Amino acid sequence: DQFVNCNYFVKIWRIGVRISGFGLKDVEENVKRVMEDDEMKQRLIKLNDNIMGKVACSAARSNMTYFTDDLRKVAVESPIGKTSAT
């Protein structure tokens, strides 16, 4: 999973860097790169807004609406709870 996650962060979302080594110097240089990259910061802010902000709330509300609509359909169409006249 680490390689897949790394590719998403580095290549797709472009909000991270691949660390080639684990020495103090390697880590220090890459942390500085991340902290000083203004474009990366803007992408992180946008991603956060999409996940936690208005877009996410709208999507969650929409999904809940679809779910409750489906429940209503099932409740109306289902023979459970219907009584037959005898």
C-alpha positions in Angstrom: 0.0 0.0 0.0 2.9 2.4 0.7 3.9 2.6 -3.0 0.4 3.2 -4.1 -0.2 5.8 -1.4 3.1 7.5 -2.3 2.2 7.7 -6.0 -1.2 9.3 -5.1 0.4 11.9 -2.8 3.3 12.7 -5.2 2.1 12.2 -8.7 -1.7 12.5 -8.7 -2.5 14.9 -5.8 0.9 16.6 -5.9 0.9 17.3 -2.2 4.0 15.3 -1.2 7.5 14.4 -2.1 9.2 11.0 -2.5 12.0 10.6 0.0 15.0 8.8 -1.6 16.7 8.1 1.7 16.1 8.1 5.4 19.1 10.0 6.6 18.8 13.1 8.6 19.9 15.3 5.6 17.4 13.6 3.3 14.5 14.1 5.7 15.5 17.7 6.4 15.7 18.6 2.8 12.3 17.1 1.9 10.5 18.6 4.9 11.8 22.0 3.8 10.6 21.4 0.2 7.1 20.6 1.4 7.0 23.5 3.8 8.3 26.1 1.3 6.2 24.9 -1.7 3.4 27.5 -2.1 1.7 25.6 -4.9 1.6 22.4 -2.8 0.1 24.4 0.1 -2.7 25.7 -2.2 -3.5 22.2 -3.4 -3.6 21.0 0.2 -6.0 23.8 1.1 -8.2 23.0 -1.9 -8.2 19.3 -1.1 -9.1 20.0 2.5 -12.0 22.2 1.4 -13.2 19.4 -0.8 -13.0 16.8 1.9 -14.1 18.8 4.9 -15.8 21.9 3.5 -18.8 22.8 1.6 -18.3 20.4 -1.2 -18.2 17.4 1.2 -21.3 18.6 3.0 -23.1 19.0 -0.2 -22.1 15.5 -1.4 -23.0 13.9 2.0 -26.4 15.6 1.9 -27.0 14.5 -1.7 -26.0 10.9 -0.8 -28.4 10.9 2.2 -31.2 12.2 0.0 -30.6 9.4 -2.5 -30.6 6.9 0.4 -33.8 8.1 1.9 -35.5 8.2 -1.5 -34.5 4.6 -2.1 -35.9 3.6 1.3 -39.2 5.3 0.6 -39.4 3.4 -2.8 -38.7 0.1 -1.1 -41.2 0.8 1.7 -43.9 1.6 -0.9 -43.2 -1.3 -3.2 -42.4 -3.9 -0.6 -45.1 -6.5 0.2 -44.0 -6.4 3.8 -46.5 -4.6 6.0 -49.2 -4.8 3.3 -52.3 -6.7 4.3 -54.5 -8.5 1.9 -58.2 -8.3 2.2 -59.7 -11.7 3.0 
